[in-house]
Amino acid sequence: MPKIKTNRGAAKRFKRRASGGFKCGSSHRRHILTKKSTKRKRHLRHPAQLHASDVRSAARMLPYS
């Protein structure tokens, strides 16, 4: 049986967690940062958990993670 290709874009964005979910970086941290509060930017530094409805599609894109 042939190997399944990993989606390289997804591999750079998501990492598998021990619980079976995925962690991902937070959005809204690239530009227009002056109007965002320091607290909001600080909280966006930490990785977020992928929503439960998106886990199935992420798992399909990352078969060996």
N, CA, C and O atoms as CSV, one atom per row, in Angstrom:
chain,resi,resn,atom,element,x,y,z
A,1,MET,N,N,0.840,-1.182,0.000
A,1,MET,CA,C,0.000,0.000,0.000
A,1,MET,C,C,0.885,1.246,0.000
A,1,MET,O,O,1.861,1.300,0.748
A,2,PRO,N,N,0.564,2.251,-0.827
A,2,PRO,CA,C,1.434,3.430,-0.900
A,2,PRO,C,C,1.346,4.306,0.354
A,2,PRO,O,O,0.362,4.288,1.094
A,3,LYS,N,N,2.404,5.059,0.552
A,3,LYS,CA,C,2.419,6.004,1.664
A,3,LYS,C,C,1.481,7.167,1.355
A,3,LYS,O,O,1.230,7.478,0.190
A,4,ILE,N,N,0.971,7.799,2.390
A,4,ILE,CA,C,0.098,8.965,2.234
A,4,ILE,C,C,0.945,10.210,2.409
A,4,ILE,O,O,1.738,10.298,3.347
A,5,LYS,N,N,0.784,11.173,1.515
A,5,LYS,CA,C,1.538,12.413,1.625
A,5,LYS,C,C,0.964,13.288,2.732
A,5,LYS,O,O,-0.250,13.387,2.908
A,6,THR,N,N,1.873,13.919,3.475
A,6,THR,CA,C,1.494,14.886,4.492
A,6,THR,C,C,1.285,16.236,3.826
A,6,THR,O,O,2.075,16.633,2.970
A,7,ASN,N,N,0.242,16.938,4.204
A,7,ASN,CA,C,0.022,18.293,3.718
A,7,ASN,C,C,1.041,19.202,4.398
A,7,ASN,O,O,0.968,19.417,5.608
A,8,ARG,N,N,1.991,19.738,3.629
A,8,ARG,CA,C,3.101,20.481,4.203
A,8,ARG,C,C,2.664,21.793,4.843
A,8,ARG,O,O,3.261,22.237,5.824
A,9,GLY,N,N,1.624,22.414,4.292
A,9,GLY,CA,C,1.105,23.644,4.898
A,9,GLY,C,C,0.538,23.375,6.284
A,9,GLY,O,O,0.743,24.159,7.211
A,10,ALA,N,N,-0.178,22.260,6.420
A,10,ALA,CA,C,-0.754,21.884,7.716
A,10,ALA,C,C,0.340,21.469,8.697
A,10,ALA,O,O,0.233,21.742,9.892
A,11,ALA,N,N,1.386,20.815,8.206
A,11,ALA,CA,C,2.473,20.355,9.068
A,11,ALA,C,C,3.191,21.530,9.723
A,11,ALA,O,O,3.699,21.405,10.837
A,12,LYS,N,N,3.234,22.673,9.033
A,12,LYS,CA,C,3.890,23.855,9.583
A,12,LYS,C,C,2.993,24.600,10.569
A,12,LYS,O,O,3.482,25.416,11.351
A,13,ARG,N,N,1.699,24.335,10.543
A,13,ARG,CA,C,0.755,25.084,11.365
A,13,ARG,C,C,0.261,24.340,12.595
A,13,ARG,O,O,-0.044,24.966,13.610
A,14,PHE,N,N,0.177,23.010,12.524
A,14,PHE,CA,C,-0.417,22.227,13.600
A,14,PHE,C,C,0.558,21.195,14.152
A,14,PHE,O,O,1.385,20.650,13.421
A,15,LYS,N,N,0.448,20.934,15.457
A,15,LYS,CA,C,1.213,19.872,16.107
A,15,LYS,C,C,0.231,19.041,16.920
A,15,LYS,O,O,-0.682,19.577,17.547
A,16,ARG,N,N,0.427,17.735,16.902
A,16,ARG,CA,C,-0.450,16.815,17.629
A,16,ARG,C,C,-0.191,16.938,19.134
A,16,ARG,O,O,0.958,17.043,19.562
A,17,ARG,N,N,-1.250,16.926,19.924
A,17,ARG,CA,C,-1.138,16.940,21.378
A,17,ARG,C,C,-1.287,15.527,21.910
A,17,ARG,O,O,-1.804,14.652,21.215
A,18,ALA,N,N,-0.843,15.299,23.118
A,18,ALA,CA,C,-0.912,13.965,23.724
A,18,ALA,C,C,-2.354,13.499,23.893
A,18,ALA,O,O,-2.632,12.300,23.887
A,19,SER,N,N,-3.276,14.462,24.045
A,19,SER,CA,C,-4.687,14.117,24.229
A,19,SER,C,C,-5.369,13.720,22.924
A,19,SER,O,O,-6.508,13.254,22.937
A,20,GLY,N,N,-4.673,13.903,21.784
A,20,GLY,CA,C,-5.245,13.548,20.494
A,20,GLY,C,C,-5.694,14.739,19.676
A,20,GLY,O,O,-5.973,14.604,18.485
A,21,GLY,N,N,-5.766,15.905,20.299
A,21,GLY,CA,C,-6.144,17.120,19.583
A,21,GLY,C,C,-4.941,17.730,18.890
A,21,GLY,O,O,-3.894,17.094,18.770
A,22,PHE,N,N,-5.093,18.957,18.439
A,22,PHE,CA,C,-3.989,19.665,17.791
A,22,PHE,C,C,-3.823,21.039,18.411
A,22,PHE,O,O,-4.801,21.674,18.803
A,23,LYS,N,N,-2.579,21.497,18.500
A,23,LYS,CA,C,-2.344,22.867,18.921
A,23,LYS,C,C,-1.936,23.684,17.704
A,23,LYS,O,O,-1.332,23.167,16.765
A,24,CYS,N,N,-2.273,24.960,17.736
A,24,CYS,CA,C,-1.983,25.851,16.612
A,24,CYS,C,C,-1.677,27.234,17.155
A,24,CYS,O,O,-2.039,27.563,18.285
A,25,GLY,N,N,-1.018,28.028,16.356
A,25,GLY,CA,C,-0.715,29.391,16.751
A,25,GLY,C,C,-1.944,30.274,16.667
A,25,GLY,O,O,-2.861,30.002,15.892
A,26,SER,N,N,-1.963,31.324,17.462
A,26,SER,CA,C,-3.083,32.262,17.448
A,26,SER,C,C,-2.947,33.231,16.283
A,26,SER,O,O,-1.841,33.580,15.869
A,27,SER,N,N,-4.086,33.657,15.766
A,27,SER,CA,C,-4.092,34.637,14.676
A,27,SER,C,C,-4.116,36.059,15.250
A,27,SER,O,O,-4.141,36.240,16.468
A,28,HIS,N,N,-4.108,37.045,14.384
A,28,HIS,CA,C,-4.185,38.473,14.736
A,28,HIS,C,C,-2.925,38.985,15.434
A,28,HIS,O,O,-3.008,39.896,16.258
A,29,ARG,N,N,-1.757,38.413,15.116
A,29,ARG,CA,C,-0.512,38.873,15.736
A,29,ARG,C,C,0.496,39.386,14.709
A,29,ARG,O,O,1.664,39.579,15.045
A,30,ARG,N,N,0.074,39.608,13.475
A,30,ARG,CA,C,1.019,39.946,12.419
A,30,ARG,C,C,1.214,41.449,12.223
A,30,ARG,O,O,2.345,41.928,12.138
A,31,HIS,N,N,0.125,42.177,12.153
A,31,HIS,CA,C,0.237,43.623,11.896
A,31,HIS,C,C,-0.939,44.352,12.526
A,31,HIS,O,O,-1.847,43.727,13.073
A,32,ILE,N,N,-0.916,45.672,12.445
A,32,ILE,CA,C,-1.908,46.546,13.101
A,32,ILE,C,C,-1.952,46.211,14.601
A,32,ILE,O,O,-3.017,45.940,15.156
A,33,LEU,N,N,-0.791,46.236,15.236
A,33,LEU,CA,C,-0.681,45.855,16.635
A,33,LEU,C,C,-0.842,47.045,17.579
A,33,LEU,O,O,-1.007,46.858,18.784
A,34,THR,N,N,-0.794,48.273,17.042
A,34,THR,CA,C,-0.828,49.446,17.918
A,34,THR,C,C,-2.176,49.613,18.596
A,34,THR,O,O,-2.237,50.085,19.731
A,35,LYS,N,N,-3.243,49.241,17.934
A,35,LYS,CA,C,-4.570,49.409,18.535
A,35,LYS,C,C,-4.959,48.269,19.461
A,35,LYS,O,O,-5.952,48.367,20.182
A,36,LYS,N,N,-4.189,47.191,19.451
A,36,LYS,CA,C,-4.489,46.051,20.310
A,36,LYS,C,C,-3.809,46.251,21.666
A,36,LYS,O,O,-2.681,46.737,21.743
A,37,SER,N,N,-4.507,45.872,22.718
A,37,SER,CA,C,-3.969,46.072,24.063
A,37,SER,C,C,-2.808,45.107,24.316
A,37,SER,O,O,-2.690,44.064,23.673
A,38,THR,N,N,-1.965,45.483,25.261
A,38,THR,CA,C,-0.812,44.655,25.625
A,38,THR,C,C,-1.264,43.296,26.146
A,38,THR,O,O,-0.655,42.271,25.840
A,39,LYS,N,N,-2.323,43.294,26.924
A,39,LYS,CA,C,-2.857,42.038,27.469
A,39,LYS,C,C,-3.329,41.115,26.351
A,39,LYS,O,O,-3.075,39.911,26.380
A,40,ARG,N,N,-4.015,41.686,25.372
A,40,ARG,CA,C,-4.521,40.889,24.250
A,40,ARG,C,C,-3.368,40.281,23.458
A,40,ARG,O,O,-3.421,39.107,23.093
A,41,LYS,N,N,-2.334,41.065,23.192
A,41,LYS,CA,C,-1.174,40.565,22.443
A,41,LYS,C,C,-0.421,39.504,23.241
A,41,LYS,O,O,0.078,38.536,22.668
A,42,ARG,N,N,-0.337,39.679,24.546
A,42,ARG,CA,C,0.351,38.714,25.404
A,42,ARG,C,C,-0.362,37.370,25.393
A,42,ARG,O,O,0.283,36.323,25.336
A,43,HIS,N,N,-1.682,37.396,25.445
A,43,HIS,CA,C,-2.453,36.153,25.418
A,43,HIS,C,C,-2.378,35.462,24.061
A,43,HIS,O,O,-2.522,34.242,23.982
A,44,LEU,N,N,-2.158,36.220,22.999
A,44,LEU,CA,C,-2.068,35.625,21.668
A,44,LEU,C,C,-0.734,34.918,21.427
A,44,LEU,O,O,-0.593,34.185,20.449
A,45,ARG,N,N,0.240,35.132,22.307
A,45,ARG,CA,C,1.539,34.456,22.157
A,45,ARG,C,C,1.431,32.953,22.376
A,45,ARG,O,O,2.154,32.175,21.754
A,46,HIS,N,N,0.542,32.556,23.245
A,46,HIS,CA,C,0.450,31.149,23.634
A,46,HIS,C,C,-0.324,30.339,22.604
A,46,HIS,O,O,-1.251,30.856,21.981
A,47,PRO,N,N,0.044,29.075,22.418
A,47,PRO,CA,C,-0.655,28.255,21.430
A,47,PRO,C,C,-2.103,27.995,21.830
A,47,PRO,O,O,-2.426,27.851,23.009
A,48,ALA,N,N,-2.950,27.940,20.833
A,48,ALA,CA,C,-4.374,27.660,21.054
A,48,ALA,C,C,-4.650,26.211,20.659
A,48,ALA,O,O,-3.824,25.569,20.011
A,49,GLN,N,N,-5.807,25.706,21.051
A,49,GLN,CA,C,-6.210,24.359,20.667
A,49,GLN,C,C,-7.151,24.452,19.477
A,49,GLN,O,O,-8.059,25.283,19.451
A,50,LEU,N,N,-6.927,23.602,18.507
A,50,LEU,CA,C,-7.787,23.562,17.329
A,50,LEU,C,C,-9.197,23.154,17.740
A,50,LEU,O,O,-9.379,22.274,18.581
A,51,HIS,N,N,-10.181,23.797,17.143
A,51,HIS,CA,C,-11.579,23.523,17.488
A,51,HIS,C,C,-11.925,22.067,17.151
A,51,HIS,O,O,-11.406,21.498,16.191
A,52,ALA,N,N,-12.797,21.489,17.950
A,52,ALA,CA,C,-13.157,20.067,17.808
A,52,ALA,C,C,-13.693,19.743,16.425
A,52,ALA,O,O,-13.483,18.636,15.929
A,53,SER,N,N,-14.383,20.687,15.790
A,53,SER,CA,C,-14.950,20.424,14.468
A,53,SER,C,C,-13.883,20.391,13.377
A,53,SER,O,O,-14.149,19.895,12.282
A,54,ASP,N,N,-12.667,20.913,13.651
A,54,ASP,CA,C,-11.587,20.933,12.664
A,54,ASP,C,C,-10.561,19.825,12.870
A,54,ASP,O,O,-9.678,19.638,12.034
A,55,VAL,N,N,-10.666,19.098,13.961
A,55,VAL,CA,C,-9.657,18.076,14.288
A,55,VAL,C,C,-9.634,16.963,13.249
A,55,VAL,O,O,-8.562,16.480,12.884
A,56,ARG,N,N,-10.792,16.558,12.774
A,56,ARG,CA,C,-10.870,15.451,11.802
A,56,ARG,C,C,-10.151,15.799,10.508
A,56,ARG,O,O,-9.424,14.972,9.957
A,57,SER,N,N,-10.351,17.018,10.022
A,57,SER,CA,C,-9.698,17.424,8.765
A,57,SER,C,C,-8.200,17.599,8.968
A,57,SER,O,O,-7.425,17.295,8.062
A,58,ALA,N,N,-7.767,18.083,10.136
A,58,ALA,CA,C,-6.333,18.221,10.417
A,58,ALA,C,C,-5.679,16.852,10.507
A,58,ALA,O,O,-4.563,16.664,10.021
A,59,ALA,N,N,-6.359,15.898,11.121
A,59,ALA,CA,C,-5.815,14.537,11.258
A,59,ALA,C,C,-5.667,13.883,9.890
A,59,ALA,O,O,-4.735,13.108,9.676
A,60,ARG,N,N,-6.560,14.180,8.973
A,60,ARG,CA,C,-6.477,13.636,7.623
A,60,ARG,C,C,-5.283,14.240,6.873
A,60,ARG,O,O,-4.631,13.550,6.090
A,61,MET,N,N,-5.002,15.507,7.109
A,61,MET,CA,C,-3.879,16.160,6.432
A,61,MET,C,C,-2.532,15.753,7.019
A,61,MET,O,O,-1.505,15.860,6.348
A,62,LEU,N,N,-2.530,15.277,8.293
A,62,LEU,CA,C,-1.301,14.882,8.979
A,62,LEU,C,C,-1.396,13.432,9.403
A,62,LEU,O,O,-1.597,13.150,10.585
A,63,PRO,N,N,-1.257,12.497,8.463
A,63,PRO,CA,C,-1.496,11.088,8.796
A,63,PRO,C,C,-0.454,10.475,9.727
A,63,PRO,O,O,-0.763,9.498,10.409
A,64,TYR,N,N,0.760,11.005,9.783
A,64,TYR,CA,C,1.815,10.369,10.568
A,64,TYR,C,C,2.188,11.158,11.811
A,64,TYR,O,O,3.232,10.895,12.408
A,65,SER,N,N,1.371,12.111,12.215
A,65,SER,CA,C,1.715,12.900,13.399
A,65,SER,C,C,1.089,12.285,14.644
A,65,SER,O,O,1.263,12.807,15.745
